[in-house]
Amino acid sequence: MKNETNPLPVPGRFANVLLDYWFKRTFYGNDSRKRLLILFLNELIPERDIVDLTYATQEGINPYEDRKGIRVDVECTDTDGRRFVVEMQRAEQDDFFDRAVFYSSFAVQKQVPSGDGAYAFPSVYFIGIMDFSLHPADSRFCFRYQLREEKSPELVMTEHLKYIFLELPKCRLTPGSGVLEKFGYALHNLARLERKPEGLEAEIFRLLFESADIATFTPEERIRYQNDMTTERDIRNQIAFAEKKGLKEGLLKGEARGEAKGRKAALLETARQMKAEGIPSDVIQRVTGFSEAEL
């Protein structure tokens, strides 16, 4: 299934914080960014009342280089003094659930001292911030998973490993929207806004828009952001060209063979054209909906 994406906007007042470096910059660093992350996590994990967090180093969490997403790993403390770990990713679509399990396993292992026979560990939350939808037929924008018994879902294997996935394209700004949905809407649309919309007056929105305001960037950050946007735009242009050419040629081939599945033939031709343009396989998978094996 092919995912529809919004056109890449010309750089305006606010940065696209879903780009790798800028996502981490938004939630990692000084006191205001730390405060923003605490407020965001409290919306995502309402059963916990986070009062403090510390940033974890990447070493010891995932020994494999990750080139497909950016992680923010933190250790949180709630009002009851309980510790728990959060790994938050700006997630990519390919192999999504398998990747979530893979990365969460390192966060679990990090909590168990080497050689210790006891396997009690603080709770681990894996949070995927998704600029796409894996549940297009479901109107919900937030999904929560746990390990459960297949025929008796009320039987939970462990309370210490949970997965939360926020699908940003489904978040709407309406009178009935809650804080989490409004925040998802803001994350998804920041680069398309010229001002903070009405109804987003709480501290969490003020901190987000202040962090994303390009006017506050250093000269070095402005140059880096402009370069990142140029690279992203080049990829989008390549995709648009390959899609247009591949769709036309694929449909013609499908019609010539009298196939009812001309659409799939068009997508296959799109994938071929994108590969010919040198577009990375993970991007092709995201655009066409084909798996790595199909490609």
Summary of the structure (lengths in Angstrom):
residues: 295
radius of gyration: 21.0
end to end distance: 13.7
largest distance: 68.1
contacts: 847
relative contact order: 0.13
helix: 43%
strand: 16%
